[in-house]
């Protein structure tokens, strides 16, 4: 009876480095340290926070699509 060795984890893709972007981007306070420009009457801080959410979702989706296993591998 042969035992199969567990396959090593393959989560060392360079695509994972992109996940740093949605973490670091909101920490850059100089980006939203202003009241202008306004978008639909909302100050920069509020609509930029919503943009950060969109960047986080897009980045996570991109990394997932690029690192998921193809077929039954």
C-alpha positions as CSV (number, residue, x, y, z in Angstrom):
1,X,0.0,0.0,0.0
2,X,1.5,3.3,-1.1
3,X,0.9,6.5,0.7
4,X,0.7,9.7,-1.2
5,X,2.7,12.6,0.0
6,X,0.6,15.8,0.5
7,X,1.2,18.3,-2.2
8,X,3.0,21.3,-1.1
9,X,1.1,24.6,-0.9
10,X,1.4,26.7,-4.0
11,X,0.3,30.0,-2.7
12,X,3.6,31.8,-3.4
13,X,2.3,33.5,-6.5
14,X,3.7,37.0,-7.2
15,X,0.2,38.1,-7.8
16,X,-0.4,38.0,-4.0
17,X,1.8,41.1,-3.7
18,X,-1.0,43.1,-5.2
19,X,-3.0,42.5,-2.1
20,X,-0.8,45.1,-0.4
21,X,-2.3,47.9,-2.5
22,X,-5.7,48.0,-0.8
23,X,-4.0,47.9,2.6
24,X,-1.5,50.7,2.0
25,X,-3.6,53.0,-0.1
26,X,-5.9,54.2,2.7
27,X,-2.9,54.8,4.9
28,X,-1.6,57.5,2.6
29,X,-3.4,60.4,4.3
30,X,-2.0,63.1,2.0
31,X,-4.4,61.7,-0.7
32,X,-7.6,62.7,1.1
33,X,-6.4,65.5,3.4
34,X,-8.6,68.1,1.6
35,X,-12.2,69.2,1.3
36,X,-12.1,69.8,-2.5
37,X,-12.9,68.5,-5.0
38,X,-16.4,67.6,-4.3
39,X,-18.3,64.9,-6.2
40,X,-22.1,65.2,-6.1
41,X,-21.8,67.4,-3.1
42,X,-19.7,64.9,-1.1
43,X,-16.2,66.0,0.1
44,X,-13.1,64.3,-1.2
45,X,-12.7,62.1,2.0
46,X,-16.1,60.4,1.6
47,X,-16.0,59.5,-2.1
48,X,-12.4,58.5,-1.9
49,X,-13.2,56.0,0.9
50,X,-15.8,54.5,-1.5
51,X,-13.1,54.4,-4.2
52,X,-10.8,52.6,-1.8
53,X,-13.5,49.9,-1.4
54,X,-13.8,49.5,-5.2
55,X,-10.0,49.2,-5.5
56,X,-9.9,46.6,-2.8
57,X,-12.6,44.5,-4.4
58,X,-11.1,44.8,-7.9
59,X,-7.6,43.9,-6.6
60,X,-8.9,40.9,-4.6
61,X,-10.9,39.7,-7.6
62,X,-7.9,40.1,-9.9
63,X,-5.6,38.2,-7.5
64,X,-8.2,35.4,-7.1
65,X,-8.7,35.0,-10.8
66,X,-4.9,34.9,-11.5
67,X,-4.1,32.4,-8.7
68,X,-6.9,30.0,-8.8
69,X,-6.2,26.5,-10.0
70,X,-7.1,25.8,-13.6
71,X,-9.4,22.8,-14.1
72,X,-8.9,19.9,-11.7
73,X,-5.2,20.6,-10.9
